[in-house]
């Protein structure tokens, strides 16, 4: 699943969270978060964990359907 890099960075900043804190809250590794921030795709499960860790819907961090 592709995560929108800009939306992800915006939500990370909005939550006032760094990679380490999100990794702890989401239950994923810092390497995974760094990879996603760099544009790599991830599993749907990881996307949902990241969204939950940020306190947002997975739709808030994925690209729009028309994009």
C-alpha positions as CSV (number, residue, x, y, z in Angstrom):
1,X,0.0,0.0,0.0
2,X,1.4,3.4,-0.9
3,X,1.5,6.2,1.7
4,X,1.3,9.8,0.5
5,X,4.7,11.2,1.7
6,X,3.4,14.8,2.0
7,X,0.2,13.8,3.9
8,X,2.2,11.5,6.2
9,X,4.8,14.2,7.0
10,X,2.0,16.7,7.7
11,X,0.2,14.3,10.0
12,X,3.5,13.4,11.8
13,X,4.1,17.2,12.3
14,X,0.5,17.8,13.4
15,X,0.7,15.1,16.0
16,X,4.0,16.7,17.2
17,X,5.7,13.3,16.9
18,X,9.1,12.0,15.9
19,X,9.8,8.7,14.2
20,X,10.8,7.0,17.5
21,X,7.6,8.0,19.3
22,X,5.5,6.9,16.3
23,X,7.3,3.6,16.1
24,X,6.5,3.0,19.8
25,X,2.9,4.0,19.5
26,X,2.3,2.1,16.2
27,X,4.2,-1.0,17.0
28,X,6.4,-0.8,13.9
29,X,10.1,-0.3,13.5
30,X,11.8,3.1,12.9
31,X,13.2,1.6,9.7
32,X,9.7,0.9,8.4
33,X,8.6,4.5,9.1
34,X,11.7,5.9,7.5
35,X,11.1,3.7,4.4
36,X,7.5,4.9,4.2
37,X,8.6,8.5,4.5
38,X,11.0,7.9,1.7
39,X,8.3,6.7,-0.6
40,X,8.4,2.9,-0.3
41,X,5.2,1.0,-0.1
42,X,4.0,-1.0,2.9
43,X,1.4,-3.6,3.8
44,X,-2.1,-2.6,4.5
45,X,-1.6,-3.7,8.1
46,X,1.4,-1.4,8.5
47,X,-0.6,1.5,7.0
48,X,-3.4,0.9,9.5
49,X,-0.9,0.7,12.4
50,X,0.7,4.0,11.3
51,X,-2.6,5.7,10.9
52,X,-3.7,4.5,14.4
53,X,-0.4,5.7,15.9
54,X,-1.0,9.1,14.4
55,X,-4.6,9.1,15.5
56,X,-6.0,9.5,12.0
57,X,-7.8,7.4,9.4
58,X,-5.7,5.5,6.9
59,X,-7.5,7.6,4.2
60,X,-5.8,10.6,5.7
61,X,-2.3,9.4,4.8
62,X,-2.9,7.6,1.5
63,X,-3.1,9.2,-1.9
64,X,-6.4,10.4,-3.2
65,X,-8.1,8.0,-5.6
66,X,-7.9,10.5,-8.5
67,X,-4.2,11.2,-7.9
